[in-house]
Amino acid sequence: MAELLITQADFDNYRNLGNINYEKDMLPHIYEAQRGVIRDLIGEAQYYDLWQNQTDSKYIKLLDGGEYTKGDRTFQLFGLKAVIVLYAYASFIARNSFKVTRAGNKLKRKSESEVVDSDRLKIQKSEALSEAQMYASNIADFLSNNTSTYPLYEADDNLEGSIRIGVTTQRQYKTVR
């Protein structure tokens, strides 16, 4: 079994990585997405089963997407890879401007390049997170309607759908009165 649920090629469908060093710069964010966001989204037991059996046809569909039927209607499933890619990308954007060195946090600058405006970075991060949340909602709907195929899925009725970038992945819960 592979540790990663996605490959560098999966980014091509959603975001251009340009000359980013995939292994050095993106892998920490991919691990965070898989081990945090995806595990929170589908539940720990379902995540572990996915990770252990990712070559099973049901998990290939969950990862890659496809179609599913709910009642008499057919819907598109976008797949977990979209959520992982977009969350990892947003996490990278949010944290890439600064590098930790022995002398403290440093802003990356080169004489031949310009620093991207922080407002533009916030917009890019926000766009990626919004898109990731849309795909995460699609996954939750799919899993809720396919509990016989994915019996380990743990729906959280209190989850008010949020994927956030911070020190840790955080969920927002509705206020229970």
CYANA upper distance limits for C-alpha pairs under 8 A (distance plus 0.5 A):
  1 MET  CA     51 TRP  CA      7.88
  1 MET  CA     52 GLN  CA      6.89
  1 MET  CA     53 ASN  CA      7.91
  1 MET  CA     54 GLN  CA      7.77
  2 ALA  CA     51 TRP  CA      8.41
  3 GLU  CA     51 TRP  CA      8.01
  4 LEU  CA     30 ILE  CA      8.32
  4 LEU  CA     31 TYR  CA      7.93
  4 LEU  CA     34 GLN  CA      8.46
  5 LEU  CA     34 GLN  CA      8.12
  5 LEU  CA     51 TRP  CA      8.03
  5 LEU  CA     54 GLN  CA      8.22
  5 LEU  CA     63 LEU  CA      8.25
  5 LEU  CA     81 LYS  CA      7.85
  6 ILE  CA     10 ASP  CA      6.72
  6 ILE  CA     81 LYS  CA      6.71
  6 ILE  CA     84 ILE  CA      8.23
  6 ILE  CA     85 VAL  CA      8.37
  7 THR  CA     11 PHE  CA      8.04
  8 GLN  CA     12 ASP  CA      8.14
  8 GLN  CA     22 TYR  CA      7.44
  9 ALA  CA     13 ASN  CA      8.37
 10 ASP  CA     14 TYR  CA      8.16
 10 ASP  CA     81 LYS  CA      7.66
 10 ASP  CA     85 VAL  CA      7.76
 11 PHE  CA     15 ARG  CA      6.01
 11 PHE  CA     16 ASN  CA      7.25
 11 PHE  CA     17 LEU  CA      7.78
 11 PHE  CA     85 VAL  CA      6.49
 12 ASP  CA     16 ASN  CA      6.36
 12 ASP  CA     17 LEU  CA      8.28
 14 TYR  CA     82 ALA  CA      7.78
 14 TYR  CA     85 VAL  CA      7.83
 14 TYR  CA     86 LEU  CA      7.72
 15 ARG  CA     86 LEU  CA      8.25
 15 ARG  CA     89 TYR  CA      8.21
 20 ILE  CA     25 ASP  CA      7.20
 20 ILE  CA     26 MET  CA      8.38
 21 ASN  CA     25 ASP  CA      5.92
 21 ASN  CA     26 MET  CA      7.65
 22 TYR  CA     26 MET  CA      5.45
 22 TYR  CA     27 LEU  CA      7.10
 23 GLU  CA     27 LEU  CA      5.83
 24 LYS  CA     28 PRO  CA      8.35
 25 ASP  CA     29 HIS  CA      8.37
 25 ASP  CA     92 PHE  CA      8.04
 26 MET  CA     30 ILE  CA      6.74
 26 MET  CA     88 ALA  CA      7.54
 26 MET  CA     89 TYR  CA      8.17
 26 MET  CA     92 PHE  CA      7.26
 27 LEU  CA     31 TYR  CA      6.64
 28 PRO  CA     32 GLU  CA      6.75
 29 HIS  CA     33 ALA  CA      6.65
 29 HIS  CA     87 TYR  CA      8.33
 29 HIS  CA     88 ALA  CA      5.14
 29 HIS  CA     89 TYR  CA      7.92
 29 HIS  CA     91 SER  CA      6.59
 29 HIS  CA     92 PHE  CA      6.83
 30 ILE  CA     34 GLN  CA      6.66
 30 ILE  CA     84 ILE  CA      7.03
 30 ILE  CA     85 VAL  CA      7.69
 30 ILE  CA     87 TYR  CA      8.38
 30 ILE  CA     88 ALA  CA      5.55
 31 TYR  CA     35 ARG  CA      6.30
 31 TYR  CA     36 GLY  CA      8.39
 32 GLU  CA     36 GLY  CA      5.91
 32 GLU  CA     37 VAL  CA      7.71
 32 GLU  CA     88 ALA  CA      7.88
 33 ALA  CA     37 VAL  CA      5.47
 33 ALA  CA     38 ILE  CA      6.69
 33 ALA  CA     84 ILE  CA      5.92
 33 ALA  CA     87 TYR  CA      6.55
 33 ALA  CA     88 ALA  CA      6.34
 34 GLN  CA     38 ILE  CA      5.47
 34 GLN  CA     39 ARG  CA      6.98
 34 GLN  CA     84 ILE  CA      6.87
 35 ARG  CA     39 ARG  CA      6.08
 36 GLY  CA     40 ASP  CA      6.48
 36 GLY  CA    169 THR  CA      6.59
 37 VAL  CA     41 LEU  CA      6.46
 37 VAL  CA     84 ILE  CA      8.45
 37 VAL  CA    163 ILE  CA      7.57
 37 VAL  CA    169 THR  CA      7.06
 38 ILE  CA     42 ILE  CA      6.67
 38 ILE  CA     43 GLY  CA      8.38
 38 ILE  CA     47 TYR  CA      7.72
 38 ILE  CA     80 LEU  CA      8.19
 38 ILE  CA     83 VAL  CA      8.33
 38 ILE  CA     84 ILE  CA      7.81
 39 ARG  CA     43 GLY  CA      5.73
 39 ARG  CA     44 GLU  CA      5.81
 39 ARG  CA     46 GLN  CA      8.31
 39 ARG  CA     47 TYR  CA      5.82
 40 ASP  CA     44 GLU  CA      7.41
 41 LEU  CA    136 ALA  CA      7.79
 41 LEU  CA    140 ALA  CA      7.84
 42 ILE  CA     46 GLN  CA      6.52
 42 ILE  CA     47 TYR  CA      6.79
 42 ILE  CA    140 ALA  CA      7.87
 42 ILE  CA    153 TYR  CA      6.00
 42 ILE  CA    154 GLU  CA      6.45
 42 ILE  CA    155 ALA  CA      7.55
 43 GLY  CA     47 TYR  CA      6.54
 43 GLY  CA    152 LEU  CA      8.10
 43 GLY  CA    153 TYR  CA      6.42
 43 GLY  CA    154 GLU  CA      5.51
 43 GLY  CA    155 ALA  CA      8.01
 44 GLU  CA     48 TYR  CA      6.61
 45 ALA  CA     49 ASP  CA      6.75
 45 ALA  CA    152 LEU  CA      6.37
 45 ALA  CA    153 TYR  CA      7.87
 46 GLN  CA     50 LEU  CA      6.57
 46 GLN  CA    150 TYR  CA      7.96
 46 GLN  CA    151 PRO  CA      8.45
 46 GLN  CA    152 LEU  CA      5.29
 46 GLN  CA    153 TYR  CA      5.79
 46 GLN  CA    154 GLU  CA      8.03
 47 TYR  CA     51 TRP  CA      6.55
 48 TYR  CA     52 GLN  CA      6.56
 49 ASP  CA     53 ASN  CA      6.40
 49 ASP  CA     54 GLN  CA      8.39
 50 LEU  CA     54 GLN  CA      5.63
 50 LEU  CA     59 TYR  CA      6.70
 53 ASN  CA     59 TYR  CA      7.76
 54 GLN  CA     59 TYR  CA      5.87
 54 GLN  CA     60 ILE  CA      6.95
 55 THR  CA     59 TYR  CA      7.07
 55 THR  CA     60 ILE  CA      6.62
 56 ASP  CA     60 ILE  CA      6.73
 57 SER  CA     61 LYS  CA      6.75
 58 LYS  CA     62 LEU  CA      6.79
 58 LYS  CA    149 THR  CA      8.02
 59 TYR  CA     63 LEU  CA      6.45
 60 ILE  CA     64 ASP  CA      6.31
 60 ILE  CA     65 GLY  CA      8.25
 61 LYS  CA     65 GLY  CA      5.52
 61 LYS  CA     66 GLY  CA      6.74
 61 LYS  CA     79 GLY  CA      7.59
 62 LEU  CA     77 LEU  CA      8.35
 62 LEU  CA     79 GLY  CA      5.75
 62 LEU  CA     80 LEU  CA      6.67
 62 LEU  CA    139 ILE  CA      8.33
 63 LEU  CA     79 GLY  CA      5.15
 63 LEU  CA     80 LEU  CA      5.06
 63 LEU  CA     81 LYS  CA      5.83
 64 ASP  CA     78 PHE  CA      7.46
 64 ASP  CA     79 GLY  CA      5.27
 64 ASP  CA     80 LEU  CA      7.26
 64 ASP  CA     81 LYS  CA      6.74
 65 GLY  CA     76 GLN  CA      8.00
 65 GLY  CA     77 LEU  CA      5.23
 65 GLY  CA     78 PHE  CA      5.02
 65 GLY  CA     79 GLY  CA      4.43
 65 GLY  CA     80 LEU  CA      7.94
 66 GLY  CA     76 GLN  CA      6.41
 66 GLY  CA     77 LEU  CA      5.50
 66 GLY  CA     78 PHE  CA      7.12
 66 GLY  CA     79 GLY  CA      7.98
 67 GLU  CA     74 THR  CA      7.14
 67 GLU  CA     75 PHE  CA      6.05
 67 GLU  CA     76 GLN  CA      5.01
 67 GLU  CA     77 LEU  CA      5.81
 68 TYR  CA     74 THR  CA      6.11
 68 TYR  CA     75 PHE  CA      5.85
 68 TYR  CA     76 GLN  CA      6.91
 68 TYR  CA     77 LEU  CA      7.19
 68 TYR  CA    142 PHE  CA      7.87
 69 THR  CA     73 ARG  CA      6.10
 69 THR  CA     74 THR  CA      4.89
 69 THR  CA     75 PHE  CA      6.59
 70 LYS  CA     74 THR  CA      6.84
 70 LYS  CA     75 PHE  CA      7.91
 70 LYS  CA    145 ASN  CA      7.32
 77 LEU  CA    138 ASN  CA      7.04
 77 LEU  CA    139 ILE  CA      7.44
 77 LEU  CA    142 PHE  CA      7.56
 78 PHE  CA     82 ALA  CA      7.25
 78 PHE  CA    135 TYR  CA      6.80
 78 PHE  CA    138 ASN  CA      7.52
 78 PHE  CA    139 ILE  CA      7.92
 79 GLY  CA     83 VAL  CA      7.90
 79 GLY  CA    135 TYR  CA      7.82
 79 GLY  CA    139 ILE  CA      7.15
 80 LEU  CA     84 ILE  CA      6.76
 80 LEU  CA    135 TYR  CA      8.13
 80 LEU  CA    136 ALA  CA      7.94
 80 LEU  CA    139 ILE  CA      7.49
 81 LYS  CA     85 VAL  CA      6.51
 82 ALA  CA     86 LEU  CA      6.57
 82 ALA  CA    132 ALA  CA      7.32
 82 ALA  CA    135 TYR  CA      7.21
 83 VAL  CA     87 TYR  CA      6.43
 83 VAL  CA    132 ALA  CA      5.24
 83 VAL  CA    133 GLN  CA      7.86
 83 VAL  CA    135 TYR  CA      6.44
 83 VAL  CA    136 ALA  CA      6.61
 84 ILE  CA     88 ALA  CA      6.44
 84 ILE  CA    132 ALA  CA      8.26
 85 VAL  CA     89 TYR  CA      6.52
 86 LEU  CA     90 ALA  CA      6.58
 86 LEU  CA    128 ALA  CA      5.87
 86 LEU  CA    129 LEU  CA      7.12
 86 LEU  CA    131 GLU  CA      7.65
 86 LEU  CA    132 ALA  CA      5.89
 87 TYR  CA     91 SER  CA      6.55
 87 TYR  CA    128 ALA  CA      7.29
 87 TYR  CA    129 LEU  CA      6.60
 87 TYR  CA    132 ALA  CA      6.58
 87 TYR  CA    163 ILE  CA      8.36
 88 ALA  CA     92 PHE  CA      6.56
 89 TYR  CA     93 ILE  CA      6.66
 89 TYR  CA    125 LYS  CA      8.24
 89 TYR  CA    128 ALA  CA      7.59
 90 ALA  CA     94 ALA  CA      6.62
 90 ALA  CA    124 GLN  CA      7.85
 90 ALA  CA    125 LYS  CA      5.08
 90 ALA  CA    126 SER  CA      7.92
 90 ALA  CA    128 ALA  CA      6.06
 90 ALA  CA    129 LEU  CA      6.71
 90 ALA  CA    165 ILE  CA      8.14
 91 SER  CA     95 ARG  CA      6.74
 91 SER  CA    125 LYS  CA      7.93
 91 SER  CA    165 ILE  CA      6.57
 92 PHE  CA     96 ASN  CA      5.99
 93 ILE  CA     97 SER  CA      7.99
 93 ILE  CA    121 LEU  CA      7.09
 93 ILE  CA    124 GLN  CA      7.95
 93 ILE  CA    125 LYS  CA      6.55
 94 ALA  CA    121 LEU  CA      7.67
 94 ALA  CA    122 LYS  CA      7.89
 94 ALA  CA    125 LYS  CA      6.93
 94 ALA  CA    165 ILE  CA      7.98
 97 SER  CA    107 LEU  CA      6.33
 97 SER  CA    108 LYS  CA      6.59
 98 PHE  CA    105 ASN  CA      6.43
 98 PHE  CA    106 LYS  CA      5.81
 98 PHE  CA    107 LEU  CA      5.24
 98 PHE  CA    108 LYS  CA      6.81
 99 LYS  CA    105 ASN  CA      6.03
 99 LYS  CA    106 LYS  CA      5.76
 99 LYS  CA    107 LEU  CA      7.06
 99 LYS  CA    108 LYS  CA      7.60
100 VAL  CA    104 GLY  CA      6.20
100 VAL  CA    105 ASN  CA      5.00
100 VAL  CA    106 LYS  CA      6.81
101 THR  CA    105 ASN  CA      6.52
101 THR  CA    106 LYS  CA      7.45
108 LYS  CA    115 VAL  CA      8.11
109 ARG  CA    113 SER  CA      7.41
109 ARG  CA    114 GLU  CA      7.61
109 ARG  CA    115 VAL  CA      7.01
110 LYS  CA    114 GLU  CA      7.86
116 VAL  CA    120 ARG  CA      7.43
116 VAL  CA    121 LEU  CA      7.48
117 ASP  CA    121 LEU  CA      7.03
118 SER  CA    122 LYS  CA      6.71
119 ASP  CA    123 ILE  CA      6.78
120 ARG  CA    124 GLN  CA      6.76
121 LEU  CA    125 LYS  CA      6.60
122 LYS  CA    126 SER  CA      6.46
123 ILE  CA    127 GLU  CA      6.52
124 GLN  CA    128 ALA  CA      6.74
125 LYS  CA    129 LEU  CA      6.64
126 SER  CA    130 SER  CA      6.53
127 GLU  CA    131 GLU  CA      6.69
128 ALA  CA    132 ALA  CA      6.55
129 LEU  CA    133 GLN  CA      6.54
129 LEU  CA    163 ILE  CA      7.18
129 LEU  CA    164 ARG  CA      7.88
130 SER  CA    134 MET  CA      6.78
131 GLU  CA    135 TYR  CA      6.88
132 ALA  CA    136 ALA  CA      6.54
132 ALA  CA    163 ILE  CA      8.26
133 GLN  CA    137 SER  CA      6.61
133 GLN  CA    161 GLY  CA      7.52
133 GLN  CA    162 SER  CA      7.18
133 GLN  CA    163 ILE  CA      6.91
134 MET  CA    138 ASN  CA      6.88
135 TYR  CA    139 ILE  CA      6.78
136 ALA  CA    140 ALA  CA      6.71
137 SER  CA    141 ASP  CA      6.65
137 SER  CA    161 GLY  CA      7.88
138 ASN  CA    142 PHE  CA      6.67
139 ILE  CA    143 LEU  CA      6.61
140 ALA  CA    144 SER  CA      6.51
140 ALA  CA    155 ALA  CA      7.92
141 ASP  CA    145 ASN  CA      6.76
142 PHE  CA    146 ASN  CA      6.74
143 LEU  CA    147 THR  CA      6.61
143 LEU  CA    150 TYR  CA      7.12
143 LEU  CA    153 TYR  CA      7.26
144 SER  CA    153 TYR  CA      8.26
144 SER  CA    155 ALA  CA      7.54
146 ASN  CA    150 TYR  CA      6.65
147 THR  CA    151 PRO  CA      5.35
147 THR  CA    152 LEU  CA      8.29
147 THR  CA    153 TYR  CA      7.48
158 ASN  CA    173 TYR  CA      6.04
158 ASN  CA    174 LYS  CA      6.28
159 LEU  CA    171 ARG  CA      7.44
159 LEU  CA    172 GLN  CA      6.87
159 LEU  CA    173 TYR  CA      5.68
159 LEU  CA    174 LYS  CA      7.34
160 GLU  CA    171 ARG  CA      8.21
160 GLU  CA    172 GLN  CA      6.32
160 GLU  CA    173 TYR  CA      6.04
160 GLU  CA    174 LYS  CA      6.63
161 GLY  CA    171 ARG  CA      7.89
161 GLY  CA    172 GLN  CA      7.52
162 SER  CA    170 GLN  CA      8.28
162 SER  CA    171 ARG  CA      6.49
162 SER  CA    172 GLN  CA      6.69
163 ILE  CA    169 THR  CA      7.62
163 ILE  CA    170 GLN  CA      7.45
163 ILE  CA    171 ARG  CA      7.40
164 ARG  CA    169 THR  CA      6.59
164 ARG  CA    170 GLN  CA      6.68
164 ARG  CA    171 ARG  CA      8.24
165 ILE  CA    169 THR  CA      6.84
165 ILE  CA    170 GLN  CA      8.43
166 GLY  CA    170 GLN  CA      8.15
